[in-house]
């Protein structure tokens, strides 16, 4: 019984350590990407309708591979991450008037739609370029 409790304690300690490490890494990603800076101005309530999920993209210098949730509406471009990566990543809503310098880029094997918001580059898959362009035309 004593050994069992010791093993149980070690397992609990490992879970706490891994959880703290994971949270720290994800929170650091939010700072390195600029997400935290954008959240100061563009934080919004959680949206559950009309989302494209499992999207890969880049915010600042951080790649978000398959974890972005994206939506387009007359209100703007909505970005969020899967809940496992939510620490330090509140949902964001960028009014269309804030998106600057929308363009397509090719780099190595990557084809992207890029724009800049408050000096931070946001890159989404190129398949969204036409959607971004049409919303920008309609709402700016």
C-alpha positions in Angstrom: 0.0 0.0 0.0 2.9 2.4 0.8 4.5 1.8 -2.6 1.1 2.4 -4.3 0.7 5.8 -2.6 4.2 6.8 -3.5 3.7 5.9 -7.1 0.4 7.7 -7.1 2.1 10.8 -5.6 4.8 10.7 -8.3 2.2 10.4 -11.1 0.2 13.4 -9.6 3.5 15.4 -9.4 4.3 14.6 -13.0 0.8 15.6 -14.2 1.2 19.0 -12.4 4.7 19.5 -13.8 3.7 18.7 -17.4 0.5 20.9 -17.1 2.5 23.8 -15.8 5.2 23.4 -18.5 2.5 23.2 -21.2 0.7 26.3 -19.9 4.0 28.2 -19.8 4.9 27.3 -23.4 1.5 28.2 -24.8 1.5 31.5 -22.8 5.0 32.3 -24.2 3.7 31.6 -27.7 1.0 34.2 -27.2 3.6 36.8 -26.3 6.1 35.9 -29.1 3.4 36.0 -31.7 2.0 39.3 -30.7 -1.4 37.8 -29.8 -1.2 39.4 -26.3 -0.6 42.8 -27.8 -3.5 42.4 -30.3 -5.7 41.2 -27.5 -5.4 44.6 -25.7 -7.3 46.2 -28.5 -9.2 43.4 -30.3 -10.3 40.9 -27.6 -13.9 39.7 -28.2 -16.4 37.2 -26.8 -16.1 33.5 -27.9 -17.8 32.8 -31.2 -19.1 29.3 -32.0 -20.9 29.7 -35.3 -19.5 29.9 -38.8 -16.0 28.8 -37.8 -13.5 27.2 -40.0 -11.5 24.9 -37.7 -8.2 23.2 -37.9 -6.6 26.0 -39.9 -2.9 26.5 -40.1 -1.5 30.0 -40.1 1.1 32.3 -38.7 0.7 35.2 -36.3 3.9 37.3 -36.0 6.8 34.8 -35.8 4.7 31.9 -34.4 3.2 29.1 -36.6 -0.2 27.8 -35.5 -0.3 24.5 -37.3 -3.9 23.2 -37.5 -5.1 24.9 -34.3 -6.6 28.1 -35.6 -10.3 28.8 -35.7 -11.2 31.5 -38.3 -14.5 33.2 -39.2 -15.4 36.0 -41.6 -18.4 38.3 -41.1 -19.5 41.9 -41.7 -17.9 42.7 -38.3 -14.4 41.5 -39.3 -11.9 38.7 -39.2 -12.3 36.4 -36.1 -9.4 34.4 -34.8 -9.2 31.9 -32.0 -7.3 28.8 -31.1 -8.3 25.3 -30.0 -9.0 25.2 -26.3 -5.9 23.1 -25.5 -3.9 26.1 -26.7 -6.2 28.8 -25.2 -3.9 29.9 -22.4 -3.0 33.5 -23.3 -4.9 33.4 -26.5 -8.3 35.1 -26.1 -10.6 35.3 -29.2 -9.8 38.3 -31.4 -12.0 40.2 -33.8 -10.3 42.6 -36.3 -12.6 45.1 -38.0 -12.0 45.1 -41.7 -10.7 48.6 -41.6 -7.8 47.4 -39.5 -6.4 44.9 -42.0 -3.6 46.5 -44.1 -1.6 45.3 -47.0 -3.5 42.2 -48.0 -1.5 40.2 -50.5 -0.6 36.7 -51.5 2.9 35.3 -51.0 4.8 32.2 -52.1 7.7 31.0 -50.0 9.2 27.6 -50.6 6.2 25.3 -50.5 3.9 27.7 -48.7 1.3 29.8 -50.4 -0.3 32.3 -48.1 -2.7 35.2 -47.8 -1.0 37.8 -45.6 -2.1 41.1 -44.0 -0.8 43.3 -41.3 -2.7 44.5 -38.2 -1.1 47.0 -35.9 2.3 46.0 -37.3 1.8 42.3 -36.7 1.7 40.0 -39.8 -1.0 37.5 -40.0 -0.8 34.7 -42.6 -3.6 32.3 -43.5 -3.8 29.7 -46.2 -4.1 31.2 -49.6 -7.5 29.6 -50.2 -8.9 32.4 -48.0 -7.4 35.3 -50.0 -10.5 35.8 -52.2 -12.7 35.7 -49.1 -10.6 38.3 -47.3 -10.5 40.4 -50.4 -14.2 40.4 -50.9 -15.0 41.3 -47.3 -12.4 44.1 -47.4 -14.0 45.4 -50.6 -17.5 45.2 -49.1 -16.8 46.6 -45.6 -14.0 49.2 -46.0 
